[in-house]
Amino acid sequence: MKKRHKGIIQLVPKVRTFLFFLPQIRVGGCHRHPRPPSEFEARHKLVKPNHKTKAKTLRFLSPAVGQVSLDCFRLSDGISWNDEDHDFDVSGWICAALCRGVREIDLHLDNLGDVLTLPAVLFTCHSLVTLKLNAEGSKIEVPSDVCLGNLKTLQLRNSVVDGDSINRLISNCHVLEDLAFFECFLAYARELNIQTPSLKILVLEFDVVEYRGFNYVLVINAPNLVYFQYTDAVAEGYALSNMKSLEKADISIYRFDSSDCETSATHLIQGICTVRSLSLTIDEVLFRTCRLPIFHNLIEFEYHGLGFNGRETWLVEFLHCVPNLKTLTLNFLVVAETQWKVLHMEVPSCLSFHLKEIKILNFKGDTRMFEMISYFLDNAMVLEKLMIGMKTLSETQQSTVFYQLLQLPKSSKKCQVVIF
């Protein structure tokens, strides 16, 4: 037995017999594993599975410790539900953990087939507070009688989520605070409906692939939401309401096949207009700034423009919508064609009165990047710090660029230029 830390157990192939009695159990971390017992076996007797050439016994939750509760059960590290040679009844382990009043379940399962059928009791467990599922490309089916009244954290990763099933699951988690989909595939969904007053953290990170449809409407009503992360192609529509508590948003959206992409993207951004910190990644001009509201609360803005023509012009136009901006971070991965010196536009008020820090990542030392820096130094009246990332340049190049930057005229006498 190898102890990871107090209360967490790692099983290794040499284990012959072990009596589970600690509050947290982790199964995984090796290439060969004893067969999980069935629900009946887990409750009543020892199991002596044959795994390749070596028989191993595992004593799991015997009646002798029937009153011991379980805080956490993790099944991970590539354990196979069915690896063709061995039929692993993982559902037995899950049911046994649920009988212990488990508070957290974390499952990472491989080779599941097209559909992952989990024990129905998993979706009606009142003791469960945290549920994390990594189904490795399988579809998760949710029973009609789902009710997780005490669940606060729900995370799905690498899974196929059906619209009806996932809406049913979310609507029956009445105290949910943390909801996350990581690299998930949204299928058969006309609407993704998230109306949870208790929700504080929402992460929707969907796979953007050609054969997936994006004709769904995202509905969010979360008056206590603090953090929102969204990655997907522009959907058919957005209906975001009661987002006044939102502190930070991380939005990455891409044009794919939406018929009215500009209107949909605009509705998405309008729905988060009360945010204080925004990170935005777009691959083209998805919405016109003339249709955007004023972001009075926004003080931090990070902009990732993926090489489309006109991104610099769009940025300056957007700065007119953020009059109180204090920190601006720019990450332009591809050089665009705009010449900053010919931007004959009214200077945004945030540059004149509020912007104190500008951070430019991935500086390549090209002429247009110098023009951009010159534009900001010339117009940012109260700028205190200009930070420029030059990790891709040699030390000699960095020294040359730094000297050139110091020669540029600055409107703010307090401005310091820092390279990193």
C-alpha positions as a Markdown table, in Angstrom:
| # | Residue | x | y | z |
|---|---|---|---|---|
| 1 | Met | 0.0 | 0.0 | 0.0 |
| 2 | Lys | 1.3 | 3.4 | -0.9 |
| 3 | Lys | 0.0 | 6.4 | 1.1 |
| 4 | Arg | -0.4 | 9.6 | -0.9 |
| 5 | His | -1.4 | 11.5 | 2.2 |
| 6 | Lys | -3.6 | 11.0 | 5.3 |
| 7 | Gly | -7.0 | 9.8 | 4.4 |
| 8 | Ile | -6.3 | 9.1 | 0.7 |
| 9 | Ile | -5.3 | 5.6 | -0.4 |
| 10 | Gln | -3.7 | 4.5 | -3.6 |
| 11 | Leu | -4.1 | 0.9 | -4.6 |
| 12 | Val | -1.2 | -0.9 | -6.3 |
| 13 | Pro | -1.2 | -4.4 | -7.9 |
| 14 | Lys | 0.4 | -6.1 | -4.9 |
| 15 | Val | -2.6 | -5.4 | -2.7 |
| 16 | Arg | -4.1 | -8.7 | -1.6 |
| 17 | Thr | -6.6 | -7.8 | 1.1 |
| 18 | Phe | -7.5 | -4.4 | 2.4 |
| 19 | Leu | -10.3 | -3.2 | 4.6 |
| 20 | Phe | -11.5 | 0.2 | 3.6 |
| 21 | Phe | -12.1 | 2.4 | 6.6 |
| 22 | Leu | -10.6 | 5.8 | 5.8 |
| 23 | Pro | -12.8 | 8.8 | 4.9 |
| 24 | Gln | -11.3 | 9.3 | 1.4 |
| 25 | Ile | -10.6 | 6.6 | -1.1 |
| 26 | Arg | -8.8 | 6.8 | -4.4 |
| 27 | Val | -8.6 | 3.9 | -6.8 |
| 28 | Gly | -6.3 | 4.2 | -9.7 |
| 29 | Gly | -2.7 | 5.0 | -10.7 |
| 30 | Cys | -1.6 | 1.7 | -12.1 |
| 31 | His | -2.1 | -0.3 | -15.3 |
| 32 | Arg | -3.8 | -3.3 | -13.7 |
| 33 | His | -6.6 | -3.2 | -11.3 |
| 34 | Pro | -8.7 | -5.7 | -9.3 |
| 35 | Arg | -12.2 | -6.1 | -10.6 |
| 36 | Pro | -14.7 | -3.9 | -8.7 |
| 37 | Pro | -17.2 | -5.9 | -6.7 |
| 38 | Ser | -20.9 | -5.9 | -7.6 |
| 39 | Glu | -23.2 | -4.0 | -5.3 |
| 40 | Phe | -24.2 | -7.3 | -3.5 |
| 41 | Glu | -20.6 | -8.4 | -3.2 |
| 42 | Ala | -19.4 | -5.0 | -1.9 |
| 43 | Arg | -21.9 | -5.2 | 0.9 |
| 44 | His | -21.6 | -8.8 | 2.0 |
| 45 | Lys | -18.4 | -10.6 | 1.2 |
| 46 | Leu | -14.8 | -10.7 | -0.1 |
| 47 | Val | -14.3 | -10.8 | -3.8 |
| 48 | Lys | -11.5 | -12.8 | -5.4 |
| 49 | Pro | -11.2 | -11.6 | -9.0 |
| 50 | Asn | -8.9 | -13.1 | -11.5 |
| 51 | His | -6.9 | -10.4 | -13.2 |
| 52 | Lys | -4.6 | -11.9 | -15.9 |
| 53 | Thr | -2.5 | -14.5 | -14.1 |
| 54 | Lys | -2.7 | -13.3 | -10.6 |
| 55 | Ala | -5.7 | -13.5 | -8.3 |
| 56 | Lys | -6.2 | -10.6 | -5.9 |
| 57 | Thr | -8.7 | -10.1 | -3.2 |
| 58 | Leu | -10.2 | -6.9 | -2.2 |
| 59 | Arg | -12.3 | -6.4 | 0.9 |
| 60 | Phe | -14.6 | -3.5 | 0.1 |
| 61 | Leu | -16.9 | -1.8 | 2.7 |
| 62 | Ser | -17.6 | -4.9 | 4.7 |
| 63 | Pro | -20.5 | -5.0 | 7.3 |
| 64 | Ala | -17.9 | -4.8 | 10.1 |
| 65 | Val | -17.5 | -1.1 | 9.3 |
| 66 | Gly | -21.0 | -0.5 | 8.3 |
| 67 | Gln | -21.4 | 2.8 | 10.2 |
| 68 | Val | -18.3 | 4.5 | 8.8 |
| 69 | Ser | -19.1 | 7.3 | 6.4 |
| 70 | Leu | -17.2 | 8.2 | 3.3 |
| 71 | Asp | -16.2 | 11.8 | 2.3 |
| 72 | Cys | -14.6 | 11.2 | -1.1 |
| 73 | Phe | -14.4 | 8.5 | -3.7 |
| 74 | Arg | -12.1 | 8.9 | -6.7 |
| 75 | Leu | -11.9 | 6.4 | -9.6 |
| 76 | Ser | -9.3 | 7.6 | -12.1 |
| 77 | Asp | -6.0 | 7.2 | -13.9 |
| 78 | Gly | -7.5 | 5.4 | -16.9 |
| 79 | Ile | -9.4 | 2.6 | -15.2 |
| 80 | Ser | -11.4 | 0.9 | -17.9 |
| 81 | Trp | -15.1 | 0.3 | -17.6 |
| 82 | Asn | -14.7 | -2.6 | -20.0 |
| 83 | Asp | -11.3 | -3.3 | -21.5 |
| 84 | Glu | -12.5 | -6.4 | -23.6 |
| 85 | Asp | -10.6 | -8.8 | -21.3 |
| 86 | His | -12.3 | -7.9 | -18.1 |
| 87 | Asp | -15.9 | -6.8 | -17.4 |
| 88 | Phe | -15.4 | -4.3 | -14.6 |
| 89 | Asp | -18.6 | -3.6 | -12.7 |
| 90 | Val | -17.7 | -0.1 | -11.7 |
| 91 | Ser | -21.3 | 0.6 | -10.8 |
| 92 | Gly | -20.9 | -1.7 | -7.8 |
| 93 | Trp | -18.1 | 0.5 | -6.4 |
| 94 | Ile | -20.2 | 3.6 | -7.1 |
| 95 | Cys | -23.2 | 2.2 | -5.3 |
| 96 | Ala | -21.2 | 1.0 | -2.4 |
| 97 | Ala | -19.7 | 4.5 | -2.0 |
| 98 | Leu | -23.2 | 6.1 | -2.2 |
| 99 | Cys | -24.4 | 3.7 | 0.6 |
| 100 | Arg | -21.7 | 5.3 | 2.7 |
| 101 | Gly | -23.2 | 8.8 | 2.4 |
| 102 | Val | -20.3 | 9.9 | 0.2 |
| 103 | Arg | -20.0 | 13.7 | -0.3 |
| 104 | Glu | -17.7 | 13.8 | -3.3 |
| 105 | Ile | -17.4 | 11.4 | -6.3 |
| 106 | Asp | -14.7 | 11.9 | -9.0 |
| 107 | Leu | -14.8 | 9.5 | -11.9 |
| 108 | His | -12.4 | 9.3 | -14.9 |
| 109 | Leu | -13.4 | 6.3 | -17.0 |
| 110 | Asp | -12.2 | 5.0 | -20.4 |
| 111 | Asn | -13.5 | 2.7 | -23.1 |
| 112 | Leu | -17.1 | 3.3 | -22.2 |
| 113 | Gly | -18.7 | 3.0 | -25.6 |
| 114 | Asp | -21.2 | 5.5 | -27.0 |
| 115 | Val | -23.4 | 5.8 | -23.9 |
| 116 | Leu | -22.3 | 5.9 | -20.3 |
| 117 | Thr | -25.1 | 4.4 | -18.1 |
| 118 | Leu | -24.3 | 5.3 | -14.5 |
| 119 | Pro | -26.3 | 3.9 | -11.5 |
| 120 | Ala | -29.6 | 5.7 | -11.2 |
| 121 | Val | -29.0 | 6.1 | -7.5 |
| 122 | Leu | -26.1 | 8.4 | -8.3 |
| 123 | Phe | -28.6 | 11.1 | -9.5 |
| 124 | Thr | -30.8 | 10.9 | -6.5 |
| 125 | Cys | -28.1 | 10.9 | -3.7 |
| 126 | His | -28.9 | 13.5 | -1.1 |
| 127 | Ser | -25.4 | 13.3 | 0.6 |
| 128 | Leu | -23.5 | 14.2 | -2.6 |
| 129 | Val | -22.0 | 17.7 | -2.6 |
| 130 | Thr | -19.4 | 17.4 | -5.4 |
| 131 | Leu | -19.7 | 15.3 | -8.6 |
| 132 | Lys | -17.0 | 15.2 | -11.3 |
| 133 | Leu | -17.3 | 13.0 | -14.4 |
| 134 | Asn | -14.8 | 12.4 | -17.2 |
| 135 | Ala | -16.5 | 10.1 | -19.7 |
| 136 | Glu | -13.9 | 10.3 | -22.5 |
| 137 | Gly | -16.3 | 11.0 | -25.4 |
| 138 | Ser | -19.3 | 9.0 | -24.2 |
| 139 | Lys | -22.8 | 10.3 | -23.9 |
| 140 | Ile | -24.0 | 10.8 | -20.3 |
| 141 | Glu | -27.6 | 9.9 | -19.8 |
| 142 | Val | -29.6 | 11.4 | -16.9 |
| 143 | Pro | -32.7 | 9.6 | -15.5 |
| 144 | Ser | -36.0 | 11.4 | -15.4 |
| 145 | Asp | -36.3 | 11.4 | -11.6 |
| 146 | Val | -32.9 | 13.1 | -11.1 |
| 147 | Cys | -32.7 | 15.1 | -7.9 |
| 148 | Leu | -29.4 | 16.2 | -6.3 |
| 149 | Gly | -30.7 | 18.5 | -3.6 |
| 150 | Asn | -27.4 | 19.2 | -1.9 |
| 151 | Leu | -25.0 | 19.2 | -4.9 |
| 152 | Lys | -22.9 | 22.3 | -5.0 |
| 153 | Thr | -20.2 | 21.4 | -7.6 |
| 154 | Leu | -20.9 | 19.7 | -10.9 |
| 155 | Gln | -18.1 | 19.2 | -13.4 |
| 156 | Leu | -18.3 | 17.3 | -16.7 |
| 157 | Arg | -15.2 | 16.7 | -18.9 |
| 158 | Asn | -14.6 | 15.2 | -22.3 |
| 159 | Ser | -18.2 | 14.1 | -22.5 |
| 160 | Val | -21.1 | 14.2 | -24.8 |
| 161 | Val | -24.0 | 16.1 | -23.2 |
| 162 | Asp | -27.5 | 15.8 | -24.5 |
| 163 | Gly | -29.6 | 18.9 | -24.3 |
| 164 | Asp | -32.7 | 17.4 | -22.6 |
| 165 | Ser | -30.6 | 15.4 | -20.1 |
| 166 | Ile | -28.3 | 18.2 | -19.1 |
| 167 | Asn | -31.2 | 20.7 | -18.7 |
| 168 | Arg | -33.0 | 18.2 | -16.5 |
| 169 | Leu | -29.9 | 17.7 | -14.4 |
| 170 | Ile | -29.1 | 21.4 | -13.9 |
| 171 | Ser | -32.7 | 22.3 | -13.1 |
| 172 | Asn | -32.8 | 19.6 | -10.3 |
| 173 | Cys | -29.6 | 20.8 | -8.6 |
| 174 | His | -31.3 | 23.5 | -6.5 |
| 175 | Val | -28.2 | 24.7 | -4.5 |
| 176 | Leu | -25.6 | 24.4 | -7.3 |
| 177 | Glu | -22.7 | 26.9 | -6.9 |
| 178 | Asp | -20.1 | 25.7 | -9.4 |
| 179 | Leu | -21.1 | 24.3 | -12.8 |
| 180 | Ala | -18.4 | 23.4 | -15.4 |
| 181 | Phe | -18.3 | 21.7 | -18.8 |
| 182 | Phe | -14.7 | 21.2 | -20.0 |
| 183 | Glu | -14.1 | 20.2 | -23.6 |
| 184 | Cys | -17.6 | 18.8 | -23.9 |
| 185 | Phe | -19.7 | 18.1 | -27.0 |
| 186 | Leu | -23.2 | 19.6 | -26.9 |
| 187 | Ala | -25.5 | 17.4 | -28.9 |
| 188 | Tyr | -29.2 | 17.5 | -29.8 |
| 189 | Ala | -29.8 | 20.8 | -28.0 |
| 190 | Arg | -32.2 | 23.5 | -29.0 |
| 191 | Glu | -31.7 | 25.3 | -25.8 |
| 192 | Leu | -29.2 | 25.2 | -22.9 |
| 193 | Asn | -31.1 | 26.5 | -19.9 |
| 194 | Ile | -29.3 | 27.6 | -16.8 |
| 195 | Gln | -31.5 | 29.3 | -14.3 |
| 196 | Thr | -29.9 | 28.8 | -10.9 |
| 197 | Pro | -30.1 | 31.6 | -8.3 |
| 198 | Ser | -27.3 | 30.0 | -6.2 |
| 199 | Leu | -24.8 | 29.7 | -9.1 |
| 200 | Lys | -21.5 | 31.5 | -8.6 |
| 201 | Ile | -19.1 | 29.9 | -11.1 |
| 202 | Leu | -20.1 | 28.9 | -14.6 |
| 203 | Val | -17.7 | 27.4 | -17.2 |
| 204 | Leu | -19.0 | 26.4 | -20.6 |
| 205 | Glu | -16.1 | 25.1 | -22.7 |
| 206 | Phe | -17.5 | 23.3 | -25.7 |
| 207 | Asp | -15.7 | 21.6 | -28.6 |
| 208 | Val | -15.8 | 23.6 | -31.8 |
| 209 | Val | -15.9 | 21.0 | -34.6 |
| 210 | Glu | -17.3 | 21.0 | -38.1 |
| 211 | Tyr | -19.9 | 18.2 | -37.7 |
| 212 | Arg | -21.5 | 19.8 | -34.7 |
| 213 | Gly | -24.5 | 22.1 | -34.9 |
| 214 | Phe | -24.6 | 25.5 | -33.2 |
| 215 | Asn | -28.3 | 26.2 | -33.6 |
| 216 | Tyr | -29.0 | 26.3 | -29.9 |
| 217 | Val | -30.0 | 29.2 | -27.6 |
| 218 | Leu | -28.1 | 29.8 | -24.4 |
| 219 | Val | -30.3 | 31.0 | -21.5 |
| 220 | Ile | -28.7 | 32.1 | -18.3 |
| 221 | Asn | -30.4 | 33.6 | -15.3 |
| 222 | Ala | -27.9 | 33.7 | -12.4 |
| 223 | Pro | -28.2 | 36.7 | -10.1 |
| 224 | Asn | -25.3 | 35.6 | -7.9 |
| 225 | Leu | -22.9 | 34.6 | -10.7 |
| 226 | Val | -19.4 | 35.9 | -10.1 |
| 227 | Tyr | -17.3 | 34.1 | -12.8 |
| 228 | Phe | -18.4 | 33.2 | -16.3 |
| 229 | Gln | -16.2 | 31.4 | -18.9 |
| 230 | Tyr | -17.6 | 30.6 | -22.3 |
| 231 | Thr | -15.8 | 29.0 | -25.3 |
| 232 | Asp | -17.8 | 28.0 | -28.4 |
| 233 | Ala | -18.7 | 29.1 | -31.9 |
| 234 | Val | -21.4 | 31.7 | -31.9 |
| 235 | Ala | -24.7 | 30.1 | -31.0 |
| 236 | Glu | -28.1 | 30.9 | -32.6 |
| 237 | Gly | -29.1 | 33.1 | -29.7 |
| 238 | Tyr | -28.3 | 34.3 | -26.2 |
| 239 | Ala | -30.6 | 35.4 | -23.4 |
| 240 | Leu | -28.6 | 36.5 | -20.4 |
| 241 | Ser | -30.3 | 38.2 | -17.5 |
| 242 | Asn | -29.6 | 39.1 | -13.9 |
| 243 | Met | -25.8 | 39.2 | -14.2 |
| 244 | Lys | -25.3 | 42.2 | -12.0 |
| 245 | Ser | -23.0 | 40.3 | -9.6 |
| 246 | Leu | -20.6 | 39.2 | -12.4 |
| 247 | Glu | -17.0 | 40.1 | -11.5 |
| 248 | Lys | -15.0 | 38.4 | -14.3 |
| 249 | Ala | -15.8 | 36.9 | -17.7 |
| 250 | Asp | -13.6 | 35.0 | -20.1 |
| 251 | Ile | -15.2 | 34.8 | -23.5 |
| 252 | Ser | -13.8 | 33.0 | -26.6 |
| 253 | Ile | -16.2 | 33.0 | -29.5 |
| 254 | Tyr | -15.7 | 32.1 | -33.2 |
| 255 | Arg | -17.8 | 32.5 | -36.3 |
| 256 | Phe | -18.9 | 29.1 | -37.7 |
| 257 | Asp | -22.3 | 28.7 | -39.4 |
| 258 | Ser | -24.6 | 31.0 | -37.6 |
| 259 | Ser | -27.0 | 32.8 | -40.0 |
| 260 | Asp | -27.0 | 36.0 | -37.9 |
| 261 | Cys | -23.7 | 35.8 | -36.1 |
| 262 | Glu | -23.3 | 39.5 | -35.5 |
| 263 | Thr | -26.6 | 39.9 | -33.7 |
| 264 | Ser | -26.1 | 36.8 | -31.6 |
| 265 | Ala | -22.6 | 37.8 | -30.5 |
| 266 | Thr | -23.8 | 41.3 | -29.7 |
| 267 | His | -26.5 | 39.9 | -27.4 |
| 268 | Leu | -23.9 | 37.8 | -25.6 |
| 269 | Ile | -21.7 | 40.8 | -24.9 |
| 270 | Gln | -24.7 | 42.9 | -23.9 |
| 271 | Gly | -25.6 | 40.4 | -21.3 |
| 272 | Ile | -22.4 | 40.8 | -19.4 |
| 273 | Cys | -22.1 | 44.6 | -19.6 |
| 274 | Thr | -21.9 | 44.9 | -15.8 |
| 275 | Val | -18.7 | 42.8 | -15.6 |
| 276 | Arg | -15.5 | 44.3 | -13.9 |
| 277 | Ser | -12.9 | 42.2 | -15.7 |
| 278 | Leu | -13.2 | 40.8 | -19.2 |
| 279 | Ser | -11.0 | 38.6 | -21.4 |
| 280 | Leu | -12.2 | 38.5 | -25.0 |
| 281 | Thr | -11.0 | 36.2 | -27.8 |
| 282 | Ile | -12.5 | 36.7 | -31.3 |
| 283 | Asp | -11.3 | 35.6 | -34.8 |
| 284 | Glu | -13.0 | 38.4 | -36.6 |
| 285 | Val | -15.2 | 41.4 | -36.1 |
| 286 | Leu | -18.2 | 39.5 | -34.7 |
| 287 | Phe | -20.1 | 42.6 | -33.4 |
| 288 | Arg | -20.2 | 46.3 | -34.1 |
| 289 | Thr | -19.2 | 48.5 | -31.3 |
| 290 | Cys | -21.9 | 51.0 | -32.2 |
| 291 | Arg | -24.4 | 48.4 | -30.9 |
| 292 | Leu | -22.7 | 47.8 | -27.6 |
| 293 | Pro | -23.7 | 49.3 | -24.3 |
| 294 | Ile | -21.3 | 51.3 | -22.1 |
| 295 | Phe | -19.3 | 49.1 | -19.7 |
| 296 | His | -19.3 | 51.4 | -16.8 |
| 297 | Asn | -17.9 | 48.9 | -14.3 |
| 298 | Leu | -15.1 | 47.4 | -16.6 |
| 299 | Ile | -11.7 | 48.2 | -15.2 |
| 300 | Glu | -9.7 | 45.3 | -16.6 |
| 301 | Phe | -9.7 | 44.2 | -20.3 |
| 302 | Glu | -7.7 | 41.5 | -22.0 |
| 303 | Tyr | -8.0 | 41.3 | -25.8 |
| 304 | His | -7.0 | 38.4 | -28.0 |
| 305 | Gly | -7.4 | 39.3 | -31.6 |
| 306 | Leu | -6.6 | 36.4 | -33.9 |
| 307 | Gly | -5.1 | 38.1 | -36.9 |
| 308 | Phe | -8.1 | 39.5 | -38.7 |
| 309 | Asn | -7.9 | 42.8 | -40.6 |
| 310 | Gly | -9.3 | 45.8 | -38.6 |
| 311 | Arg | -8.8 | 44.4 | -35.1 |
| 312 | Glu | -6.8 | 47.4 | -34.0 |
| 313 | Thr | -9.5 | 49.8 | -35.3 |
| 314 | Trp | -12.1 | 47.6 | -33.5 |
| 315 | Leu | -10.1 | 47.8 | -30.3 |
| 316 | Val | -9.9 | 51.6 | -30.3 |
| 317 | Glu | -13.7 | 51.8 | -31.0 |
| 318 | Phe | -14.3 | 49.4 | -28.1 |
| 319 | Leu | -12.3 | 51.5 | -25.8 |
| 320 | His | -14.9 | 54.2 | -26.2 |
| 321 | Cys | -17.3 | 51.8 | -24.5 |
| 322 | Val | -15.1 | 51.4 | -21.4 |
| 323 | Pro | -14.7 | 54.9 | -20.0 |
| 324 | Asn | -13.3 | 53.7 | -16.6 |
| 325 | Leu | -10.8 | 51.2 | -17.9 |
| 326 | Lys | -7.6 | 51.0 | -15.8 |
| 327 | Thr | -5.7 | 47.9 | -17.1 |
| 328 | Leu | -5.4 | 46.8 | -20.7 |
| 329 | Thr | -3.7 | 43.6 | -21.8 |
| 330 | Leu | -3.1 | 42.8 | -25.5 |
| 331 | Asn | -2.2 | 39.5 | -27.0 |
| 332 | Phe | -2.0 | 39.6 | -30.8 |
| 333 | Leu | -0.7 | 36.3 | -32.0 |
| 334 | Val | -0.6 | 37.2 | -35.7 |
| 335 | Val | 0.6 | 40.5 | -37.2 |
| 336 | Ala | -2.3 | 42.3 | -38.9 |
| 337 | Glu | -2.2 | 45.0 | -41.5 |
| 338 | Thr | -3.6 | 48.1 | -39.7 |
| 339 | Gln | -1.3 | 51.1 | -39.5 |
| 340 | Trp | -1.8 | 52.8 | -36.1 |
| 341 | Lys | -0.3 | 56.1 | -37.3 |
| 342 | Val | -3.3 | 56.6 | -39.7 |
| 343 | Leu | -6.0 | 55.9 | -37.1 |
| 344 | His | -7.7 | 59.3 | -37.3 |
| 345 | Met | -10.2 | 58.6 | -34.6 |
| 346 | Glu | -11.3 | 60.4 | -31.5 |
| 347 | Val | -9.1 | 59.3 | -28.5 |
| 348 | Pro | -11.2 | 57.2 | -26.0 |
| 349 | Ser | -11.7 | 59.0 | -22.7 |
| 350 | Cys | -10.3 | 56.1 | -20.7 |
| 351 | Leu | -6.9 | 56.8 | -22.3 |
| 352 | Ser | -7.1 | 60.4 | -21.3 |
| 353 | Phe | -8.3 | 60.0 | -17.7 |
| 354 | His | -8.1 | 56.4 | -16.3 |
| 355 | Leu | -5.8 | 53.9 | -18.1 |
| 356 | Lys | -2.8 | 53.3 | -15.8 |
| 357 | Glu | -1.3 | 50.0 | -17.1 |
| 358 | Ile | -0.9 | 48.4 | -20.5 |
| 359 | Lys | 0.6 | 44.9 | -20.9 |
| 360 | Ile | 1.5 | 43.7 | -24.4 |
| 361 | Leu | 2.2 | 40.0 | -24.8 |
| 362 | Asn | 4.2 | 38.3 | -27.5 |
| 363 | Phe | 5.9 | 41.4 | -28.8 |
| 364 | Lys | 7.7 | 40.5 | -32.0 |
| 365 | Gly | 9.5 | 43.9 | -32.6 |
| 366 | Asp | 7.8 | 44.5 | -36.0 |
| 367 | Thr | 7.0 | 48.0 | -37.2 |
| 368 | Arg | 3.2 | 47.8 | -36.6 |
| 369 | Met | 3.7 | 46.8 | -33.0 |
| 370 | Phe | 5.9 | 49.9 | -32.5 |
| 371 | Glu | 3.1 | 52.0 | -34.1 |
| 372 | Met | 0.6 | 50.5 | -31.6 |
| 373 | Ile | 2.9 | 51.3 | -28.6 |
| 374 | Ser | 3.5 | 54.7 | -30.0 |
| 375 | Tyr | -0.2 | 55.3 | -30.2 |
| 376 | Phe | -0.8 | 54.4 | -26.6 |
| 377 | Leu | 2.2 | 56.3 | -25.3 |
| 378 | Asp | 1.1 | 59.4 | -27.2 |
| 379 | Asn | -2.5 | 59.3 | -26.0 |
| 380 | Ala | -2.5 | 57.7 | -22.5 |
| 381 | Met | -2.3 | 60.8 | -20.3 |
| 382 | Val | -2.1 | 59.1 | -16.9 |
| 383 | Leu | -0.3 | 55.9 | -17.9 |
| 384 | Glu | 2.0 | 54.6 | -15.1 |
| 385 | Lys | 3.3 | 51.4 | -16.5 |
| 386 | Leu | 3.9 | 49.8 | -20.0 |
| 387 | Met | 4.8 | 46.2 | -19.8 |
| 388 | Ile | 6.0 | 44.4 | -22.9 |
| 389 | Gly | 6.7 | 40.6 | -23.2 |
| 390 | Met | 9.7 | 39.8 | -25.4 |
| 391 | Lys | 10.3 | 36.1 | -24.6 |
| 392 | Thr | 10.7 | 35.3 | -28.3 |
| 393 | Leu | 13.5 | 37.8 | -28.8 |
| 394 | Ser | 17.2 | 37.3 | -28.0 |
| 395 | Glu | 18.8 | 39.4 | -25.3 |
| 396 | Thr | 20.5 | 41.5 | -27.9 |
| 397 | Gln | 17.2 | 42.1 | -29.7 |
| 398 | Gln | 15.5 | 42.9 | -26.4 |
| 399 | Ser | 18.2 | 45.5 | -25.5 |
| 400 | Thr | 17.8 | 47.1 | -29.0 |
| 401 | Val | 14.0 | 47.2 | -28.7 |
| 402 | Phe | 14.1 | 48.6 | -25.2 |
| 403 | Tyr | 16.4 | 51.5 | -26.3 |
| 404 | Gln | 14.0 | 52.3 | -29.2 |
| 405 | Leu | 11.0 | 52.3 | -26.8 |
| 406 | Leu | 12.7 | 54.7 | -24.5 |
| 407 | Gln | 13.0 | 57.2 | -27.4 |
| 408 | Leu | 9.3 | 57.3 | -28.0 |
| 409 | Pro | 7.5 | 60.4 | -26.8 |
| 410 | Lys | 5.2 | 59.9 | -23.8 |
| 411 | Ser | 2.3 | 62.0 | -22.7 |
| 412 | Ser | 2.5 | 60.7 | -19.2 |
| 413 | Lys | 5.5 | 61.7 | -17.2 |
| 414 | Lys | 4.9 | 58.9 | -14.7 |
| 415 | Cys | 5.1 | 56.1 | -17.3 |
| 416 | Gln | 7.7 | 53.4 | -16.8 |
| 417 | Val | 8.5 | 50.9 | -19.5 |
| 418 | Val | 9.2 | 47.3 | -18.3 |
| 419 | Ile | 10.1 | 44.3 | -20.4 |
| 420 | Phe | 9.6 | 40.7 | -19.3 |
